[in-house]
Amino acid sequence: MKTIASAVEHYIKSKPFLQTALSEGIINLTSLARIIRKDIQAETTQREVRNGAIVMALKRLSVDMEFRSTHRIVKVLKNIGDIIVRSNLTDYTFLTSETFMNAQAQLLNKIKNNRDIFYATTRGVNEANIIVSNSMESIVENIFKKERILQKFTDLGAISVKLPEENVSVSGIYYFIFQRLAWEGVNMNEVISTANEFTIVIPEIHIDIAFKVIKDLKLL
């Protein structure tokens, strides 16, 4: 059996968004304590768990957990590597088909020797995205003329960010970054990631703001 403090911590850790909500002070602790009291009671060695004891545990926990989490995140973000900005991009969303991969192979063959062309692709269950330099629009639309275009966005830019290798072992990195971009009103068309790098595709009008937000993360 657990103490009240450890039972409360275990409960909060099992609720993905509750920790952040607590740290930002947007939850009434008394109401939360009343709601979770039966769960905490079942986990503790105490004969009777009072709401006040749970509230005190929640107050201490919200400060402690936020500090530990933010400290690890900030340590990683201070070691952000290169930030590369690209502009003049077009984003296509296609309905996948049996012929889509053949068309994609044709496009890759066209651009394989041109390092000035931006190209990125992702594929879901029913849809696939291709993001290319604006200069490739006519070529893309000719190669994929038999495919169904679901959406097309122009006048986009991309920011690619190199993360330190330890980013994969620290939870909350992407949430921390994207939260700050959202606060500045940055809309994201696409997010493309590998183990240690991510690229956001956004309207060109948001490039300067997004670049500043990401660059300032290194100064936290």
URFEN-V561236 format. One record per helix or strand of 2 or more residues. SS is the DSSP state (~ for helix, > for strand). FROM is the first residue (numbers start at 1). TO is the last residue. If there is no record, write none. Layout:
BEGIN
SS,FROM,TO ; SS,FROM,TO
END
This chain:
BEGIN
~,4,13 ; ~,18,23 ; ~,29,43 ; ~,51,77 ; >,83,95 ; ~,100,111 ; >,119,123 ; >,127,133 ; ~,134,143 ; >,149,162 ; ~,165,169 ; ~,173,183 ; >,188,194 ; >,197,203 ; ~,204,217
END
